[in-house]
Amino acid sequence: MSTQQHKVVVIGGGAAGIATAASMLKRRPGLDIAIVEPSDTHAYQPG
């Protein structure tokens, strides 16, 4: 079993998860963020 550590973990790599990670990086460049997404693909569906 592999163990990895990050400062921030975002659960979900959809539009909201990626936007959240991008916003955090804009505020703190270089922040160590991991995005956890179980799906291989993402189909963007605007509201």
VMD Tcl script that draws the C-alpha trace (Angstrom):
set ca {
  {0.00 0.00 0.00}
  {1.30 3.42 -1.01}
  {1.08 6.34 1.41}
  {1.06 9.90 0.12}
  {0.62 13.13 2.01}
  {-0.68 16.45 0.73}
  {-1.66 19.73 2.38}
  {-5.12 19.71 0.71}
  {-7.15 16.86 -0.77}
  {-10.11 17.70 -3.01}
  {-12.61 14.86 -3.39}
  {-14.13 14.97 -6.86}
  {-12.50 16.08 -10.08}
  {-15.59 17.53 -11.72}
  {-16.11 21.18 -12.51}
  {-16.53 22.17 -8.84}
  {-13.50 20.22 -7.61}
  {-11.20 21.59 -10.30}
  {-12.51 25.13 -9.80}
  {-11.92 24.85 -6.05}
  {-8.36 23.62 -6.55}
  {-7.67 26.37 -9.11}
  {-9.03 29.03 -6.75}
  {-6.83 27.77 -3.92}
  {-3.76 27.76 -6.16}
  {-4.49 31.30 -7.30}
  {-4.56 32.43 -3.67}
  {-1.56 30.33 -2.61}
  {0.69 29.47 -5.57}
  {2.61 26.24 -5.03}
  {0.08 24.83 -2.54}
  {0.29 21.02 -2.44}
  {-3.15 19.85 -3.66}
  {-4.30 16.36 -4.64}
  {-7.57 15.77 -6.52}
  {-9.17 12.36 -6.01}
  {-11.47 11.28 -8.85}
  {-12.43 7.64 -9.43}
  {-13.79 8.15 -12.98}
  {-11.50 7.95 -16.01}
  {-13.60 10.49 -17.92}
  {-15.70 13.54 -17.09}
  {-18.62 14.80 -19.16}
  {-19.16 18.50 -18.49}
  {-22.84 19.33 -18.29}
  {-23.52 23.00 -17.64}
  {-26.48 23.79 -15.37}
}
mol new
graphics top color blue
foreach p $ca { graphics top sphere $p radius 0.5 }
foreach p [lrange $ca 0 end-1] q [lrange $ca 1 end] { graphics top cylinder $p $q radius 0.2 }
display resetview
